[in-house]
Amino acid sequence: MHITVVGTGYVGLVSGVGFADFGLNVTCIDCDEQKINDLLQGKLPIYEIGLEEIFRRNVRNNRLNFSTDLKSAVERSLVIFIAVGTPEGPNGEPDLSQVEMVARSLAEAMDDYKVIVTKSTVPVGTGRWLRKLIEETQKKKVKFDVVSNPEFLREGSAMEDFMRPNRIVIGTESEHAAAIVKDIYRPLYLIETPFVVTNLETAELIKYAANAFLATKISFVNEVANLCERVGGDIHHVAQAMGLDKRIGPKFLHAGPGFGGSCFPKDTLALAKMGKKFGSRMRIVEAVVDVNRSQRELLVQKIETALEGLSKRRIGIWGLSFKPNTDDIRESPAISICKKMIERQALIQAYDPISIPNAKRVLNGDCASYCQDAYEAATNADALLIATEWNEFRNIDLVKIKSLMKSPIIFDSRNIFEPEKMESLGFKYYGTGR
Ligand SMILES: NC(=O)c1ccc[n+]([C@@H]2O[C@H](COP(=O)([O-])OP(=O)(O)OC[C@H]3O[C@@H](n4cnc5c(N)ncnc54)[C@H](O)[C@@H]3O)[C@@H](O)[C@H]2O)c1
Protein backbone atom coordinates (compact mmCIF):
# COMPACT_ATOMS: atom_id res chain seq x y z
CA MET A 1 0.00 0.00 0.00
CA HIS A 2 1.17 3.51 -0.80
CA ILE A 3 0.55 6.21 1.77
CA THR A 4 1.47 9.87 2.07
CA VAL A 5 2.40 11.73 5.22
CA VAL A 6 2.10 15.51 4.87
CA GLY A 7 4.35 17.47 7.25
CA THR A 8 7.81 16.13 8.03
CA GLY A 9 8.29 17.48 11.55
CA TYR A 10 8.58 15.42 14.75
CA VAL A 11 5.30 13.60 14.21
CA GLY A 12 5.31 13.36 10.43
CA LEU A 13 8.89 12.20 10.08
CA VAL A 14 8.73 9.67 12.89
CA SER A 15 5.37 8.35 11.64
CA GLY A 16 6.57 8.20 8.03
CA VAL A 17 9.71 6.31 9.03
CA GLY A 18 7.66 4.01 11.29
CA PHE A 19 5.03 3.26 8.64
CA ALA A 20 7.79 2.43 6.14
CA ASP A 21 9.20 0.02 8.69
CA PHE A 22 5.74 -1.59 8.91
CA GLY A 23 6.26 -2.44 5.23
CA LEU A 24 4.25 0.36 3.60
CA ASN A 25 5.48 2.54 0.76
CA VAL A 26 5.60 6.01 2.22
CA THR A 27 6.07 9.43 0.68
CA CYS A 28 6.78 12.14 3.21
CA ILE A 29 5.80 15.59 1.98
CA ASP A 30 6.85 18.96 3.27
CA CYS A 31 6.54 22.48 1.89
CA ASP A 32 9.98 23.27 3.31
CA GLU A 33 12.23 22.58 0.33
CA GLN A 34 15.40 22.79 2.37
CA LYS A 35 14.12 20.14 4.77
CA ILE A 36 13.19 17.81 1.91
CA ASN A 37 16.54 18.35 0.17
CA ASP A 38 18.36 17.59 3.42
CA LEU A 39 16.30 14.43 3.93
CA LEU A 40 16.98 13.34 0.36
CA GLN A 41 20.67 13.66 1.20
CA GLY A 42 20.20 11.65 4.37
CA LYS A 43 20.33 14.59 6.77
CA LEU A 44 17.73 14.42 9.55
CA PRO A 45 16.20 17.70 10.74
CA ILE A 46 15.60 16.46 14.30
CA TYR A 47 17.30 14.29 16.87
CA GLU A 48 15.43 11.23 18.13
CA ILE A 49 16.91 8.05 19.54
CA GLY A 50 16.69 5.22 16.99
CA LEU A 51 15.26 7.40 14.22
CA GLU A 52 18.36 7.52 12.05
CA GLU A 53 18.84 3.75 11.88
CA ILE A 54 15.24 2.99 10.87
CA PHE A 55 15.28 5.94 8.47
CA ARG A 56 18.40 4.63 6.68
CA ARG A 57 17.11 1.07 6.54
CA ASN A 58 13.88 2.11 4.84
CA VAL A 59 15.50 4.58 2.46
CA ARG A 60 17.80 1.73 1.40
CA ASN A 61 14.80 -0.57 0.90
CA ASN A 62 13.15 2.09 -1.28
CA ARG A 63 10.09 2.21 0.93
CA LEU A 64 10.64 5.76 2.13
CA ASN A 65 10.59 8.78 -0.17
CA PHE A 66 10.67 12.51 0.38
CA SER A 67 9.18 15.15 -1.87
CA THR A 68 7.55 18.56 -2.05
CA ASP A 69 5.19 17.32 -4.77
CA LEU A 70 1.95 16.60 -2.93
CA LYS A 71 -0.09 15.99 -6.08
CA SER A 72 1.92 13.03 -7.37
CA ALA A 73 2.15 11.53 -3.89
CA VAL A 74 -1.62 11.77 -3.43
CA GLU A 75 -2.31 10.22 -6.81
CA ARG A 76 -0.46 7.04 -5.87
CA SER A 77 -1.70 6.89 -2.24
CA LEU A 78 -4.85 5.40 -0.77
CA VAL A 79 -4.30 7.07 2.61
CA ILE A 80 -3.00 10.55 3.38
CA PHE A 81 -1.93 11.43 6.91
CA ILE A 82 -1.94 15.11 7.83
CA ALA A 83 0.85 15.76 10.34
CA VAL A 84 1.46 19.49 9.92
CA GLY A 85 1.78 21.89 12.82
CA THR A 86 -1.19 23.30 14.72
CA PRO A 87 0.60 25.96 16.79
CA GLU A 88 -1.06 28.22 19.29
CA GLY A 89 -2.90 31.01 17.47
CA PRO A 90 -3.07 34.62 18.66
CA ASN A 91 -6.17 34.01 20.83
CA GLY A 92 -4.94 30.73 22.34
CA GLU A 93 -6.94 28.53 19.95
CA PRO A 94 -4.89 26.30 17.63
CA ASP A 95 -3.97 27.92 14.34
CA LEU A 96 -5.35 25.55 11.70
CA SER A 97 -3.97 27.40 8.69
CA GLN A 98 -1.42 24.66 7.87
CA VAL A 99 -4.18 22.02 8.02
CA GLU A 100 -6.43 24.15 5.86
CA MET A 101 -3.72 24.66 3.27
CA VAL A 102 -3.10 20.91 3.07
CA ALA A 103 -6.85 20.22 2.82
CA ARG A 104 -7.18 22.62 -0.10
CA SER A 105 -4.23 21.03 -1.89
CA LEU A 106 -5.70 17.57 -1.28
CA ALA A 107 -9.05 18.67 -2.70
CA GLU A 108 -7.21 19.77 -5.84
CA ALA A 109 -5.14 16.61 -6.13
CA MET A 110 -7.65 13.84 -5.31
CA ASP A 111 -8.43 11.75 -8.36
CA ASP A 112 -9.96 8.68 -6.71
CA TYR A 113 -11.27 7.43 -3.33
CA LYS A 114 -8.93 8.53 -0.50
CA VAL A 115 -8.81 8.20 3.25
CA ILE A 116 -7.71 11.46 4.86
CA VAL A 117 -6.35 11.01 8.35
CA THR A 118 -5.59 13.81 10.79
CA LYS A 119 -2.61 12.95 12.95
CA SER A 120 -2.04 16.56 13.93
CA THR A 121 -3.69 17.52 17.20
CA VAL A 122 -6.81 19.37 16.12
CA PRO A 123 -9.78 20.72 18.09
CA VAL A 124 -13.09 18.90 18.21
CA GLY A 125 -15.05 19.56 15.05
CA THR A 126 -12.01 19.80 12.77
CA GLY A 127 -12.71 16.45 11.07
CA ARG A 128 -16.18 17.59 10.04
CA TRP A 129 -14.91 21.00 8.99
CA LEU A 130 -12.25 19.26 6.90
CA ARG A 131 -14.86 17.09 5.16
CA LYS A 132 -16.94 20.14 4.28
CA LEU A 133 -13.96 22.16 3.11
CA ILE A 134 -12.72 19.37 0.84
CA GLU A 135 -16.21 18.68 -0.53
CA GLU A 136 -16.64 22.33 -1.37
CA THR A 137 -13.24 22.76 -3.02
CA GLN A 138 -12.79 19.37 -4.70
CA LYS A 139 -11.85 19.65 -8.34
CA LYS A 140 -13.02 16.18 -9.26
CA LYS A 141 -15.95 14.94 -7.16
CA VAL A 142 -14.53 11.69 -5.82
CA LYS A 143 -15.48 9.91 -2.60
CA PHE A 144 -13.30 10.20 0.45
CA ASP A 145 -13.44 9.52 4.19
CA VAL A 146 -12.03 11.50 7.08
CA VAL A 147 -10.43 9.75 10.06
CA SER A 148 -8.99 11.16 13.27
CA ASN A 149 -5.91 9.23 14.42
CA PRO A 150 -4.26 11.35 17.12
CA GLU A 151 -0.61 10.77 17.86
CA PHE A 152 0.64 10.25 21.41
CA LEU A 153 4.39 9.92 20.87
CA ARG A 154 6.70 11.75 23.24
CA GLU A 155 9.71 13.66 21.99
CA GLY A 156 12.86 12.06 23.34
CA SER A 157 11.42 8.56 22.83
CA ALA A 158 9.33 9.27 19.76
CA MET A 159 10.48 6.33 17.64
CA GLU A 160 9.99 3.78 20.41
CA ASP A 161 6.59 5.30 21.26
CA PHE A 162 5.51 5.09 17.64
CA MET A 163 6.62 1.47 17.27
CA ARG A 164 5.16 0.41 20.66
CA PRO A 165 2.29 2.75 21.52
CA ASN A 166 -0.01 2.28 24.51
CA ARG A 167 -3.01 2.45 22.19
CA ILE A 168 -4.15 3.43 18.73
CA VAL A 169 -7.20 5.69 18.48
CA ILE A 170 -9.22 5.66 15.27
CA GLY A 171 -12.20 8.01 14.98
CA THR A 172 -14.45 7.94 11.92
CA GLU A 173 -17.99 7.46 10.69
CA SER A 174 -16.84 5.04 8.01
CA GLU A 175 -16.29 1.36 8.82
CA HIS A 176 -14.46 0.97 5.54
CA ALA A 177 -11.96 3.75 6.40
CA ALA A 178 -11.53 2.39 9.93
CA ALA A 179 -10.64 -1.01 8.47
CA ILE A 180 -8.07 0.55 6.11
CA VAL A 181 -6.39 2.52 8.90
CA LYS A 182 -6.44 -0.53 11.16
CA ASP A 183 -4.73 -2.47 8.41
CA ILE A 184 -1.94 0.10 8.27
CA TYR A 185 -1.31 -0.55 11.96
CA ARG A 186 -1.52 -4.34 11.59
CA PRO A 187 2.01 -4.96 12.93
CA LEU A 188 0.89 -3.32 16.18
CA TYR A 189 -2.25 -5.43 16.26
CA LEU A 190 0.01 -8.46 16.24
CA ILE A 191 1.84 -7.23 19.38
CA GLU A 192 -1.56 -6.77 21.07
CA THR A 193 -1.68 -2.98 21.05
CA PRO A 194 -5.19 -1.96 22.14
CA PHE A 195 -7.29 -0.18 19.49
CA VAL A 196 -10.02 2.31 20.41
CA VAL A 197 -12.34 2.75 17.44
CA THR A 198 -14.83 5.55 17.91
CA ASN A 199 -16.41 8.57 16.23
CA LEU A 200 -14.51 11.62 14.97
CA GLU A 201 -15.34 13.98 17.83
CA THR A 202 -14.43 11.45 20.49
CA ALA A 203 -11.06 10.69 18.91
CA GLU A 204 -10.28 14.40 18.64
CA LEU A 205 -11.19 14.93 22.29
CA ILE A 206 -9.22 11.91 23.56
CA LYS A 207 -5.93 13.53 22.61
CA TYR A 208 -6.70 16.76 24.48
CA ALA A 209 -8.13 14.98 27.51
CA ALA A 210 -5.06 12.74 27.80
CA ASN A 211 -2.56 15.60 27.49
CA ALA A 212 -4.52 17.87 29.83
CA PHE A 213 -4.71 15.13 32.45
CA LEU A 214 -0.94 14.60 32.39
CA ALA A 215 -0.39 18.37 32.55
CA THR A 216 -2.78 18.48 35.53
CA LYS A 217 -0.61 16.00 37.41
CA ILE A 218 2.42 18.24 36.81
CA SER A 219 0.73 21.49 37.89
CA PHE A 220 -0.80 19.74 40.88
CA VAL A 221 2.50 18.38 42.14
CA ASN A 222 4.14 21.79 41.54
CA GLU A 223 1.57 23.48 43.75
CA VAL A 224 2.14 20.88 46.47
CA ALA A 225 5.90 21.45 46.07
CA ASN A 226 5.43 25.19 46.57
CA LEU A 227 3.47 24.45 49.74
CA CYS A 228 6.23 22.08 50.87
CA GLU A 229 8.71 24.97 50.69
CA ARG A 230 6.49 27.00 53.02
CA VAL A 231 5.79 24.27 55.57
CA GLY A 232 9.08 22.35 55.61
CA GLY A 233 7.83 19.34 53.64
CA ASP A 234 9.78 17.35 51.05
CA ILE A 235 7.97 16.96 47.70
CA HIS A 236 10.20 14.05 46.83
CA HIS A 237 8.68 11.96 49.59
CA VAL A 238 5.18 13.35 49.10
CA ALA A 239 5.27 12.41 45.40
CA GLN A 240 6.86 9.06 46.12
CA ALA A 241 4.17 8.14 48.61
CA MET A 242 1.41 9.46 46.36
CA GLY A 243 2.77 7.53 43.39
CA LEU A 244 2.85 4.27 45.33
CA ASP A 245 -0.94 4.45 45.40
CA LYS A 246 -1.81 2.40 42.32
CA ARG A 247 -4.81 4.60 41.62
CA ILE A 248 -2.46 7.58 41.24
CA GLY A 249 0.75 6.08 39.78
CA PRO A 250 4.25 7.58 39.95
CA LYS A 251 4.47 9.14 36.48
CA PHE A 252 4.22 12.90 35.92
CA LEU A 253 4.61 13.64 39.63
CA HIS A 254 7.98 15.35 39.35
CA ALA A 255 8.07 18.86 40.72
CA GLY A 256 9.98 21.38 38.62
CA PRO A 257 9.77 24.55 36.58
CA GLY A 258 6.53 23.44 34.90
CA PHE A 259 5.70 21.73 31.64
CA GLY A 260 6.83 22.93 28.23
CA GLY A 261 7.27 21.57 24.74
CA SER A 262 5.22 21.86 21.62
CA CYS A 263 2.17 20.04 23.02
CA PHE A 264 1.14 20.46 26.68
CA PRO A 265 1.12 24.28 26.76
CA LYS A 266 -0.85 24.68 23.54
CA ASP A 267 -3.12 21.67 24.09
CA THR A 268 -4.17 22.70 27.60
CA LEU A 269 -4.88 26.20 26.37
CA ALA A 270 -6.82 24.82 23.40
CA LEU A 271 -8.95 22.59 25.64
CA ALA A 272 -9.72 25.51 27.94
CA LYS A 273 -10.75 27.55 24.88
CA MET A 274 -12.87 24.67 23.58
CA GLY A 275 -14.69 24.47 26.91
CA LYS A 276 -15.51 28.16 26.76
CA LYS A 277 -16.56 27.97 23.13
CA PHE A 278 -19.01 25.14 23.72
CA GLY A 279 -20.34 26.56 27.02
CA SER A 280 -18.78 23.86 29.22
CA ARG A 281 -15.88 25.49 30.99
CA MET A 282 -12.81 23.42 31.78
CA ARG A 283 -12.01 25.13 35.06
CA ILE A 284 -9.42 22.60 36.18
CA VAL A 285 -7.54 22.95 32.90
CA GLU A 286 -7.71 26.75 33.13
CA ALA A 287 -6.07 26.51 36.57
CA VAL A 288 -3.43 24.10 35.24
CA VAL A 289 -2.43 26.66 32.59
CA ASP A 290 -2.31 29.40 35.18
CA VAL A 291 -0.23 27.43 37.69
CA ASN A 292 2.21 26.44 34.96
CA ARG A 293 2.76 30.04 33.91
CA SER A 294 3.44 31.22 37.43
CA GLN A 295 5.80 28.33 38.24
CA ARG A 296 8.50 29.74 35.94
CA GLU A 297 8.15 33.20 37.42
CA LEU A 298 8.33 31.79 40.96
CA LEU A 299 11.64 30.13 40.15
CA VAL A 300 13.11 33.37 38.78
CA GLN A 301 11.94 35.19 41.90
CA LYS A 302 13.52 32.51 44.08
CA ILE A 303 16.86 33.00 42.32
CA GLU A 304 16.55 36.79 42.42
CA THR A 305 15.82 36.79 46.15
CA ALA A 306 18.63 34.36 46.99
CA LEU A 307 21.18 36.36 44.96
CA GLU A 308 19.83 39.70 46.17
CA GLY A 309 19.17 40.83 42.62
CA LEU A 310 19.98 39.51 39.17
CA SER A 311 21.64 42.49 37.56
CA LYS A 312 25.12 41.53 36.26
CA ARG A 313 24.90 38.18 38.05
CA ARG A 314 26.51 35.41 36.02
CA ILE A 315 24.19 32.40 35.95
CA GLY A 316 25.31 29.05 34.58
CA ILE A 317 22.46 27.17 32.93
CA TRP A 318 22.43 23.41 32.51
CA GLY A 319 19.93 22.29 29.90
CA LEU A 320 17.92 24.31 27.39
CA SER A 321 15.57 21.82 25.71
CA PHE A 322 12.13 21.43 27.26
CA LYS A 323 13.11 17.95 28.42
CA PRO A 324 16.12 15.63 28.05
CA ASN A 325 16.90 13.62 24.91
CA THR A 326 15.44 16.15 22.52
CA ASP A 327 16.73 19.30 20.88
CA ASP A 328 13.24 20.83 20.88
CA ILE A 329 13.16 24.14 22.73
CA ARG A 330 9.56 25.09 21.93
CA GLU A 331 7.93 26.50 25.10
CA SER A 332 10.93 25.24 27.05
CA PRO A 333 10.85 26.41 30.68
CA ALA A 334 14.65 26.77 30.49
CA ILE A 335 14.38 29.25 27.63
CA SER A 336 11.60 31.32 29.19
CA ILE A 337 13.47 31.43 32.52
CA CYS A 338 16.64 32.57 30.73
CA LYS A 339 14.65 35.29 28.96
CA LYS A 340 13.17 36.49 32.24
CA MET A 341 16.62 36.59 33.86
CA ILE A 342 18.13 38.44 30.89
CA GLU A 343 15.31 41.01 31.20
CA ARG A 344 16.61 41.57 34.71
CA GLN A 345 20.15 42.05 33.37
CA ALA A 346 21.54 38.67 34.38
CA LEU A 347 24.39 37.20 32.31
CA ILE A 348 23.56 33.73 31.09
CA GLN A 349 26.19 31.11 30.21
CA ALA A 350 24.41 28.02 29.04
CA TYR A 351 25.23 24.46 28.16
CA ASP A 352 23.00 21.82 26.60
CA PRO A 353 24.22 18.61 24.94
CA ILE A 354 22.32 19.23 21.67
CA SER A 355 19.99 22.23 21.82
CA ILE A 356 22.43 25.12 21.61
CA PRO A 357 21.96 25.74 17.84
CA ASN A 358 18.19 26.03 18.40
CA ALA A 359 18.61 28.15 21.52
CA LYS A 360 20.93 30.57 19.72
CA ARG A 361 18.06 31.50 17.42
CA VAL A 362 15.93 32.77 20.30
CA LEU A 363 18.46 33.72 22.98
CA ASN A 364 21.25 35.87 21.67
CA GLY A 365 22.84 39.21 22.36
CA ASP A 366 25.40 40.35 24.88
CA CYS A 367 23.73 38.73 27.88
CA ALA A 368 23.78 35.14 26.59
CA SER A 369 26.81 32.97 25.88
CA TYR A 370 27.14 29.26 25.18
CA CYS A 371 29.50 26.67 26.59
CA GLN A 372 31.19 23.47 25.41
CA ASP A 373 30.28 21.50 28.51
CA ALA A 374 28.67 21.65 31.94
CA TYR A 375 31.96 22.60 33.62
CA GLU A 376 32.47 25.62 31.41
CA ALA A 377 28.91 26.76 32.20
CA ALA A 378 29.76 26.65 35.92
CA THR A 379 33.02 28.56 35.57
CA ASN A 380 32.99 31.90 37.46
CA ALA A 381 29.22 31.63 37.91
CA ASP A 382 27.46 33.37 40.78
CA ALA A 383 24.95 30.53 40.68
CA LEU A 384 24.03 27.49 38.63
CA LEU A 385 20.53 26.60 37.48
CA ILE A 386 19.75 23.02 36.48
CA ALA A 387 16.89 23.68 34.09
CA THR A 388 16.69 20.38 32.16
CA GLU A 389 17.58 17.03 33.69
CA TRP A 390 19.96 15.55 31.11
CA ASN A 391 21.48 12.33 32.46
CA GLU A 392 25.06 13.58 32.07
CA PHE A 393 24.45 16.14 34.86
CA ARG A 394 23.69 13.42 37.38
CA ASN A 395 27.23 12.02 37.41
CA ILE A 396 29.11 15.28 37.21
CA ASP A 397 32.22 15.91 39.33
CA LEU A 398 30.60 18.20 41.91
CA VAL A 399 33.85 18.92 43.73
CA LYS A 400 35.27 20.29 40.50
CA ILE A 401 32.08 22.25 39.85
CA LYS A 402 32.34 23.87 43.26
CA SER A 403 35.97 24.83 42.65
CA LEU A 404 35.06 26.44 39.30
CA MET A 405 32.15 28.55 40.54
CA LYS A 406 32.51 32.05 41.90
CA SER A 407 30.01 31.20 44.61
CA PRO A 408 28.73 27.65 45.08
CA ILE A 409 24.98 28.21 44.78
CA ILE A 410 22.87 25.67 42.93
CA PHE A 411 19.21 25.96 41.94
CA ASP A 412 18.27 22.41 41.10
CA SER A 413 14.84 23.04 39.61
CA ARG A 414 14.55 19.37 38.56
CA ASN A 415 15.61 17.86 41.89
CA ILE A 416 18.36 15.69 40.41
CA PHE A 417 20.57 15.93 43.51
CA GLU A 418 20.02 15.18 47.17
CA PRO A 419 19.95 18.30 49.38
CA GLU A 420 21.99 16.69 52.20
CA LYS A 421 24.75 15.59 49.84
CA MET A 422 24.94 19.00 48.20
CA GLU A 423 25.10 20.77 51.53
CA SER A 424 27.81 18.41 52.79
CA LEU A 425 29.83 19.30 49.67
CA GLY A 426 29.57 22.94 50.67
CA PHE A 427 26.93 24.12 48.19
CA LYS A 428 24.11 26.44 49.03
CA TYR A 429 21.42 24.25 47.51
CA TYR A 430 17.87 25.09 46.45
CA GLY A 431 15.72 22.27 45.10
CA THR A 432 12.03 22.49 44.18
CA GLY A 433 9.71 21.76 47.09
CA ARG A 434 12.40 20.26 49.29
N1 LIG B 1 5.85 17.06 18.70
C1 LIG B 1 5.19 16.19 19.45
O1 LIG B 1 5.70 15.64 20.41
C2 LIG B 1 3.77 15.85 19.13
C3 LIG B 1 3.19 14.72 19.73
C4 LIG B 1 1.88 14.40 19.40
C5 LIG B 1 1.15 15.22 18.55
N2 LIG B 1 1.73 16.33 18.01
C6 LIG B 1 0.94 17.15 17.09
O2 LIG B 1 1.34 16.80 15.76
C7 LIG B 1 1.31 17.94 14.91
C8 LIG B 1 2.67 18.18 14.29
O3 LIG B 1 3.59 18.47 15.32
P1 LIG B 1 5.16 18.52 15.06
O4 LIG B 1 5.80 18.73 16.36
O5 LIG B 1 5.54 17.34 14.23
O6 LIG B 1 5.25 19.84 14.15
P2 LIG B 1 6.51 20.45 13.40
O7 LIG B 1 6.33 21.91 13.44
O8 LIG B 1 7.76 19.81 13.91
O9 LIG B 1 6.33 19.95 11.89
C9 LIG B 1 5.33 20.40 11.04
C10 LIG B 1 5.84 20.26 9.60
O10 LIG B 1 4.77 20.54 8.70
C11 LIG B 1 5.29 21.24 7.58
N3 LIG B 1 4.22 21.94 6.90
C12 LIG B 1 3.53 23.03 7.30
N4 LIG B 1 2.60 23.36 6.39
C13 LIG B 1 2.70 22.47 5.40
C14 LIG B 1 2.03 22.30 4.15
N5 LIG B 1 1.05 23.10 3.78
N6 LIG B 1 2.40 21.27 3.37
C15 LIG B 1 3.41 20.45 3.72
N7 LIG B 1 4.08 20.57 4.88
C16 LIG B 1 3.74 21.56 5.71
C17 LIG B 1 6.33 22.16 8.20
O11 LIG B 1 7.26 22.63 7.26
C18 LIG B 1 6.95 21.24 9.25
O12 LIG B 1 8.06 20.52 8.72
C19 LIG B 1 0.82 19.10 15.80
O13 LIG B 1 -0.57 19.18 15.67
C20 LIG B 1 1.18 18.63 17.19
O14 LIG B 1 0.35 19.18 18.17
C21 LIG B 1 3.03 16.66 18.27
The ligand as a MOL file (V3000), in Angstrom:
LIG
                    3D

  0  0  0     0  0            999 V3000
M  V30 BEGIN CTAB
M  V30 COUNTS 44 48 0 0 0
M  V30 BEGIN ATOM
M  V30 1 N 5.8470 17.0550 18.6960 0
M  V30 2 C 5.1930 16.1880 19.4470 0
M  V30 3 O 5.7050 15.6440 20.4150 0
M  V30 4 C 3.7660 15.8520 19.1320 0
M  V30 5 C 3.1860 14.7200 19.7260 0
M  V30 6 C 1.8780 14.4040 19.4040 0
M  V30 7 C 1.1520 15.2230 18.5450 0
M  V30 8 N 1.7280 16.3260 18.0140 0 CHG=1
M  V30 9 C 0.9420 17.1480 17.0870 0
M  V30 10 O 1.3440 16.8000 15.7630 0
M  V30 11 C 1.3110 17.9450 14.9110 0
M  V30 12 C 2.6670 18.1780 14.2890 0
M  V30 13 O 3.5860 18.4690 15.3160 0
M  V30 14 P 5.1610 18.5170 15.0590 0
M  V30 15 O 5.8010 18.7340 16.3640 0
M  V30 16 O 5.5420 17.3450 14.2280 0 CHG=-1
M  V30 17 O 5.2480 19.8420 14.1520 0
M  V30 18 P 6.5080 20.4470 13.4000 0
M  V30 19 O 6.3330 21.9060 13.4420 0
M  V30 20 O 7.7610 19.8140 13.9100 0
M  V30 21 O 6.3290 19.9500 11.8860 0
M  V30 22 C 5.3270 20.4030 11.0360 0
M  V30 23 C 5.8400 20.2600 9.6040 0
M  V30 24 O 4.7730 20.5380 8.7000 0
M  V30 25 C 5.2910 21.2370 7.5830 0
M  V30 26 N 4.2240 21.9430 6.9000 0
M  V30 27 C 3.5260 23.0330 7.2970 0
M  V30 28 N 2.6030 23.3640 6.3880 0
M  V30 29 C 2.7030 22.4750 5.3980 0
M  V30 30 C 2.0310 22.2980 4.1540 0
M  V30 31 N 1.0490 23.1000 3.7830 0
M  V30 32 N 2.4020 21.2690 3.3680 0
M  V30 33 C 3.4140 20.4500 3.7210 0
M  V30 34 N 4.0840 20.5660 4.8780 0
M  V30 35 C 3.7370 21.5640 5.7110 0
M  V30 36 C 6.3340 22.1560 8.2030 0
M  V30 37 O 7.2570 22.6330 7.2570 0
M  V30 38 C 6.9540 21.2370 9.2500 0
M  V30 39 O 8.0560 20.5190 8.7170 0
M  V30 40 C 0.8150 19.0950 15.8030 0
M  V30 41 O -0.5660 19.1840 15.6720 0
M  V30 42 C 1.1770 18.6310 17.1860 0
M  V30 43 O 0.3490 19.1800 18.1680 0
M  V30 44 C 3.0250 16.6560 18.2700 0
M  V30 END ATOM
M  V30 BEGIN BOND
M  V30 1 1 1 2
M  V30 2 2 2 3
M  V30 3 1 2 4
M  V30 4 1 4 5
M  V30 5 2 4 44
M  V30 6 2 5 6
M  V30 7 1 6 7
M  V30 8 2 7 8
M  V30 9 1 8 9
M  V30 10 1 8 44
M  V30 11 1 9 10
M  V30 12 1 9 42
M  V30 13 1 10 11
M  V30 14 1 11 12
M  V30 15 1 11 40
M  V30 16 1 12 13
M  V30 17 1 13 14
M  V30 18 2 14 15
M  V30 19 1 14 16
M  V30 20 1 14 17
M  V30 21 1 17 18
M  V30 22 2 18 19
M  V30 23 1 18 20
M  V30 24 1 18 21
M  V30 25 1 21 22
M  V30 26 1 22 23
M  V30 27 1 23 24
M  V30 28 1 23 38
M  V30 29 1 24 25
M  V30 30 1 25 26
M  V30 31 1 25 36
M  V30 32 1 26 27
M  V30 33 1 26 35
M  V30 34 2 27 28
M  V30 35 1 28 29
M  V30 36 1 29 30
M  V30 37 2 29 35
M  V30 38 1 30 31
M  V30 39 2 30 32
M  V30 40 1 32 33
M  V30 41 2 33 34
M  V30 42 1 34 35
M  V30 43 1 36 37
M  V30 44 1 36 38
M  V30 45 1 38 39
M  V30 46 1 40 41
M  V30 47 1 40 42
M  V30 48 1 42 43
M  V30 END BOND
M  V30 END CTAB
M  END
